[in-house]
């Protein structure tokens, strides 16, 4: 299983405050993403993570030449129309229960729980006060910062042996869904290639491990 080491920081800021750029220098850069289902060149995606005793800090940096954000959200599910990054966190290898966060460049969140195969509960939400997101639009893409409390990760049964099993993904929007093309057109980007014929992140083979390092 692919493994990324999450370094520990002694950051003491407020829980809704992102890590400073100086502190992110302590993190390991992960840019081992691929675009298994498309042959054309892939726009760059990178990921970093840090943790404290109380919180997990995540940062995606995305290069994007044509940023697309749907401008008429009616429900949180409408976020699937936009460019976005995603993280899935599973309780068990068989995906009997896992949790999904899909976040657009402005920080809007689609959160839902799921069971295998593709049974989604959109009424579920991440515990209130335990998830914070911040999107920053850049000239050449966007940054997406996420902060998740360790309390919520433990309560959801996601930390085992000081590690999290996660999928790290990106949806690069080419064409927005509409009445004539309800699926739109996306380039699907992933840390772990699930080896599926068609794009699919909701399979056990798309997950890797975040190992929480001690001092």
C-alpha positions in Angstrom: 0.0 0.0 0.0 1.3 3.4 -0.9 2.2 5.3 2.3 2.7 9.0 3.0 4.4 10.1 6.2 2.5 12.9 8.0 5.1 14.9 10.0 4.1 16.3 13.4 4.3 20.0 14.1 4.1 22.0 17.3 1.8 24.6 15.8 -0.3 26.2 18.6 -2.6 28.4 16.6 -6.4 28.5 16.8 -8.1 25.4 15.3 -9.6 27.4 12.4 -6.2 28.9 11.4 -4.3 27.4 8.5 -0.6 26.5 8.9 1.8 29.3 7.8 3.9 28.8 4.7 7.0 28.4 7.0 5.4 25.5 8.9 4.4 23.8 5.6 8.2 23.6 4.9 8.2 20.8 7.6 5.8 18.7 5.5 6.7 16.2 2.8 5.6 17.1 -0.7 3.6 14.4 -2.4 3.2 14.9 -6.2 2.9 11.3 -7.1 -0.5 11.7 -8.8 -1.6 10.1 -12.1 -4.4 10.3 -14.6 -5.0 6.6 -15.5 -7.9 7.0 -17.8 -6.7 9.8 -20.1 -3.6 9.8 -22.2 -3.2 13.6 -22.7 -0.8 15.6 -20.4 -2.0 16.0 -16.8 -2.1 19.3 -14.9 0.0 19.2 -11.7 -1.5 18.3 -8.4 0.4 18.2 -5.1 -0.5 17.3 -1.5 1.0 17.9 1.9 -0.2 17.0 5.4 0.9 17.8 9.0 -0.6 17.0 12.3 -0.7 18.0 15.9 -2.1 16.1 18.9 -5.5 17.7 18.2 -5.7 18.3 14.4 -4.8 17.0 11.0 -3.8 19.7 8.4 -4.1 19.0 4.7 -3.1 21.1 1.7 -3.7 20.5 -2.0 -2.0 22.7 -4.5 -3.6 22.5 -8.0 -2.4 23.9 -11.3 -5.4 24.7 -13.4 -5.4 26.6 -16.7 -9.2 26.8 -17.0 -10.8 26.9 -13.5 -14.5 26.0 -13.6 -16.7 26.5 -10.6 -20.4 26.0 -11.0 -22.2 29.3 -9.9 -25.6 28.0 -9.0 -25.3 25.5 -6.1 -28.8 24.5 -4.9 -27.6 21.6 -2.7 -24.2 20.4 -1.6 -24.3 17.6 -4.2 -24.0 20.4 -6.9 -20.4 20.7 -6.0 -19.8 17.7 -8.3 -20.2 20.1 -11.2 -17.1 22.0 -10.3 -13.3 21.6 -10.2 -12.5 20.1 -6.9 -10.2 18.0 -4.7 -11.3 15.0 -2.7 -10.3 12.8 0.2 -12.0 9.6 1.1 -11.3 8.0 4.5 -12.3 4.4 5.3 -12.9 2.4 8.4 -12.1 -0.9 6.9 -10.5 -2.4 3.7 -13.8 -3.6 2.4 -15.4 -0.1 2.4 -18.2 -1.3 4.7 -18.1 2.3 5.9 -16.2 5.2 4.5 -16.5 9.0 4.5 -16.0 11.4 1.6 -15.1 15.0 1.4 -15.2 16.8 -1.9 -14.1 20.5 -1.8 -14.3 23.1 -4.5 -11.7 25.9 -5.0 -13.6 28.3 -2.8 -13.8 25.8 0.1 -17.4 24.6 -0.3 -17.8 21.1 0.9 -19.7 18.0 -0.3 -19.6 15.6 2.7 -21.3 12.2 2.8 -20.8 8.7 4.1 -20.9 5.6 1.9 -20.8 1.9 1.9 -19.6 -0.4 -0.9 -20.7 -0.3 -3.6 -21.7 3.4 -4.2 -24.4 3.5 -1.6 -24.3 7.2 -0.6 -25.8 9.0 2.4 -25.9 12.7 1.5 -27.8 13.5 4.7 -24.7 12.6 6.7 -22.4 15.5 7.5 -18.9 15.7 9.1 -19.4 16.5 12.9 -20.0 20.2 13.3 -17.1 22.2 14.4 -14.5 19.5 13.5 -13.9 20.4 9.8 -12.6 23.6 8.4 -11.8 24.4 4.8 -10.2 27.4 3.0 -9.8 27.9 -0.7 -7.4 30.4 -2.3 -7.6 31.1 -6.0 -4.2 31.6 -7.6 -3.2 33.0 -11.0 -2.4 29.4 -12.2 -4.8 27.4 -10.1 -5.8 27.1 -6.4 -4.8 26.1 -2.9 -7.2 24.1 -0.7 -6.5 23.8 3.0 -8.4 21.5 5.2 -8.3 21.1 9.0 -9.9 18.0 10.6 -10.0 17.3 14.3 -8.4 14.2 15.7 -11.4 13.8 17.9 -13.7 13.4 14.9 -11.3 11.0 13.2 -11.1 8.8 16.3 -14.9 9.0 16.9 -15.5 7.8 13.3 -13.1 4.9 13.8 -10.6 6.1 11.2 -7.3 6.1 13.1 -5.8 2.7 13.5 -2.2 1.9 14.4 -1.5 5.7 14.2 -2.5 5.7 10.5 -5.4 6.7 8.3 -6.4 4.8 5.1 -7.4 7.4 2.5 -7.9 8.1 -1.1 -6.6 11.4 -2.5 -8.2 12.6 -5.7 -8.9 15.5 -8.0 -11.6 16.2 -10.5 -10.4 18.4 -13.3 -13.5 19.8 -15.0 -13.3 20.0 -18.8 -17.0 20.5 -19.5 -19.8 21.2 -17.0 -22.7 18.8 -16.9 -25.9 20.0 -18.6 -29.1 18.7 -20.0 -27.5 17.4 -23.1 -24.4 16.0 -21.3 -25.5 15.1 -17.7 -22.1 13.5 -16.9 -20.0 16.5 -18.2 -16.4 15.8 -18.9 -13.7 15.4 -16.2 -10.1 14.4 -16.0 -9.9 12.1 -13.0 -6.7 12.3 -11.1 -5.6 10.0 -8.2 -2.7 9.2 -5.9 -3.3 5.5 -6.1 -4.2 4.0 -9.5 -7.1 1.6 -8.7 -6.5 -0.3 -12.0 -10.2 -0.1 -13.0 -11.3 0.0 -16.6 -13.4 3.1 -16.1 -12.8 6.0 -13.7 -13.9 4.9 -10.2 -12.6 6.0 -6.8 -15.2 4.1 -4.8 -13.2 0.8 -4.8 -10.8 -0.6 -2.2 -7.9 -0.5 -4.6 -7.9 3.4 -4.8 -6.7 3.8 -1.2 -3.3 4.4 0.4 -2.1 5.2 3.9 -1.3 8.4 5.8 1.1 7.4 8.6 1.0 9.8 11.6 4.6 10.3 12.7 5.7 11.1 16.2 8.3 13.7 17.2 
